[in-house]
Amino acid sequence: MMGAPEPLHYPAAGASSRRVHTWHDGVAADGIDTLAEEVPVALEFNGISHAVMLTTPLDLEDFALGFALSEGIVDTSKEVFDIQLETGCAGITVKLEIAASRFARLKEMRRNLTGRTGCGLCGTESLAHAVRPLHPLAHPRRLSAGAIAQALAGLRQHQTLQQATGATHAAAWCDDAGAIRLLREDVGRHNALDKLIGATLASRPAELDGFVVVTSRASMEMVQKAVTAGFSSLVAISAPTRLAVDLAEQAGLCLVGFARPERWVAYSHAERIDEPGDRPLTRTPD
């Protein structure tokens, strides 16, 4: 006689359990798997719905604040007066109250944007609206090769949701020595970075020292978000795109890709990376 089915357990926030049927080396079995949550989250500014994103329902206040800044809706966290969450049957609405001058700018932006996705822009009326102009970083900081290795070596132990589900990206703010100060996870790489930006702003640091590590490729939008927030360096586990490299070069962002503790590739401003012997590592031409 078969025994009672294994009871569902309750994993960490942002995940849920489901019964599954597995096949491994010719053996079938029933078991329990852990899945990352993904829900529609609507961002509403001064009563007007602006975007609906599919995101992991964690750290949504951080997400909303980071999105508002990284998308150029506000210039500082002080221009966001209030953030409220409202849960409904269809998803979650995050209601932000922002300064009247910034809301007027948002309405102008909306006239030039008919759609928004989690992985890019759609429906823009002209090519000029697709790539937002970036102000060059005023005082870019140096980056240590040892700090990159330190951050990457310790990254996984902070990714609790990824360890449970295997389905989430992470963005981490690291200090100059490579210690991880803050980390946020989400099923979307853009969302994870927005959450990190919001959490960083909420902590009100005197200055944005250190650097950011993301467990994804470095797209143009990831570079835009990092520069807009004021970070000097972005380290990505995977590859950057050509447009991301061009924007990083123009804005003064040190962009590192294919990052592992023992190796990485610097695509822009490699001269700011301190290494043993002061020899910056750059990509070898094919």
N, C-alpha and C positions, 0 to 999 in steps of 0.2 A: 504494500500500500504506500502511495506517495505521501510524504509528509506535508504539513501545512506550508504554503508559500512563504518565502522569506519576507519578513515585514519591511515596509519602506522605512528608511531612516530619513532624518531631517538634516541635510547638509548646511553649509554656511549660507549666509544671506546672499542673494543673487543667483541661487541654484536650487534645483529641485530633483527629486528622485523618480525614476520610472523603472518598471519591470521590463526586462529585455530578454531576448533569446539570442544566444551566442553560438558561434561555430569556430572551433579552434583545433587544428591538427586532427580533423575528422571526428571530433567529439562535440556533440550538441549539448547545450546546458541552458537553464534559466538562471537569470541573475538580476542584479540591481545596478543601474548606471545613474550617474549624476549629470544633469544637463544645465547649461547656463540659461538663465532667464533672458528673454528678449521681448520687450513690450513697446507699443507706440507711446511716445512721449511728445506731447504738443507744447511748444514754447510760445507763450502769449505775452506780448509787450503792451502795457497800458490798455489791456482789454482787447487787443487785436491779435489774432492768431498769425504767427509768422512762419513757423516750420513744424513739421512732424517728423521725428527721428525714431528709428528703431534702436533701442538702447537697453542696456542692463539697468534695472531699476535700483541702482545704488548711487549714493552721492549725487543726487539730482540737483541739489542746490549748487554744488560745485560745478556740475555740468552746465547749468543755465548761466552762471556767472562767467565761466570760461568761454562759452559760446558767444555771449554778448560782447566780450572783449575781443576774442580772436576773429570774429566776423566783422569787426569795425562798427558795431551798433553803439557801443559806448567806448570812451577813451580810458576811463579809470573805474575802479570798483565803487568809488564814491558817487558815481552817477546812477548806480543801482540802489534804490531806496528800500525795496522790499522784495522778497521771494516767497511765494506760497505754493504749496503742492495741493492738488485736488485729484483724488482717485475716483475714476468712474468705471463703468462696465467695459468701455472700449479701450481704456488705457489711463494714462496719467497726464494731467495738465499742469505745467509749471507756469505760474503767473508772476511776471516781473513788473515792478513799477520803476520806470526809469525817468530821468530828467526830461522835461518838456522839449528842450533843444535837441536832445538825442532822439526823441521820438519823432520829431519833425524830420530829422535826417533819415531815420528808418523808413518813414513813409516815402521819402524821395528814392531811397534804395529800392523799395518794393515796386516802384513804377518801372524800374529797369530789370526786374527779376520776376519771372513768372513761375519759376519752380526751383526747388532745392532738394538735393539728395544727400545721403550720407557719404557719398564718394565723389562728389563734384557738383558742378553747376549745370543746370539745364534750363533752356528757355530764355537765356540772356538775349537781349535785343541786339547786341553788337559784340564783336570780339574784345573791344576795349573794356567791357564789364567783366570779362572772364577772369582777368588777372588784376587783382587789386594792387595799386601802387604801394610800395613799402618805403617807409622812412629808414634810411641806413642807421644801424645801431650806433649810438653816440660814443659809448665807451666799451667796446668789446673786450672781454676778458680772455686770458690765456687758458689753455687746456693742457692737462698733464696726461701723458700716455699711461702712466701708472694709475691715474684716477680712472681712466676708461676701463682698464683691466679689472680694477677693484670693483667698480660698479657692475660690470657684466658678470663677474664671478658670484656676486651676491644677489643678483636680480631674481633668480628663480624662487629662492626661499621666501620672497615677499609676495609672490604671485599665488596667493591662496586659492583664488577662484580658478585660475588656469590649472593648477595642480589637481583640483577637484573635477574639472570638466574638460580640459583640453581645448576650450573653445573661445578663449578671451585674449585680447591684446592688453598690454600694460604700457603706461607712460610713467616715468620716474624722474623726480628732481633730485639730483645728487650734489653733494657739496664738492669743494675743490679737491678733496682727497678721494672722492669716489664713494663716500658713504651715502646710502639712500635716505633722504629726508622724508619724502612723500612719494607715494605710489598710488595710482588709480587704475582700475581694470574695467574693461567693457568689451562687449562683442564687436564693437566698431573701433577701429584704430583712431579715427578722428574724435570720436566720443571720449576715448580714454585720455587723449591729449587735452581736450577741452576740460574734462574733469580735473586733470592735474593743474591746468592753468587756474581754474576757479579755486581749487584748494590752496594753491600758492598765494593767490591774491587775498584769500580770506585770512591767511596767516600773517598778512601785512609785514613782509620782510622789509628791512631797511633798503636792501638792494637785491637784485636777482643775480647772486653769484652762482658758481657751479655750472652745471649743464644738465640737459635733458636726454634721457635714453628712452627709445620707443622700440617695441618688439614687432616691428612691421617695416615695410618699405617706407622711404621718405618721398612722398609726393609733393607737388607744388603747394597743395593746401597745408600739408604738415609744416613746410618751411614758412608759409605765410603766418600760420598760427604761432609758431615759435618766435618769429621776429616781432610780430605784433605784441606779444606778451613781454618781450624784452630779454629773452634768453640769448646768450652769445653763441652757444654751441648746441648742436643736435646730433646725437649718435643713434643710428638706426641699425637694427639687426640685419635688415635686408638692403636691397639696392635703392638708390635714388633714381629719379627720372632726370632727363636732360633739362627740362624746364625748372625742376627743383634746384639743380646745381647752378643754373644761370641766375636764378633769383637769390640763392644763398650768396653767391659771389658778389652780386650787386649790393645786397643789404648788409654785408659784413658778417654773415653767419658762418661759423666753422661747421661744415657738414661732413660727417663721417658715416660711411656705410659698410655693409658686410662685417659688422662688428662682432668680434669674439674676444675673450680675454687674451688670447695669444696673437691675434691678428686683426687688422682693420684696414680700411682704405679711406684716405682723406680726399674729398672732392673739391673743397673750397677752403681757402685760408689756412692751409696746412702750416704756414709759417708761424701760426699762433700755438702750435702744439709743441710742448716741451718734452723731449725725449732724452734718454741717456746719450751723452755725446752731442746733444743739440742737433740731431740730424732728423728733420721731419720726414715722415714716411708718406710717400705719394704713390699713386697707382703706376705700375710699370706699363709703358705703352705696349699694346698688343703687337 
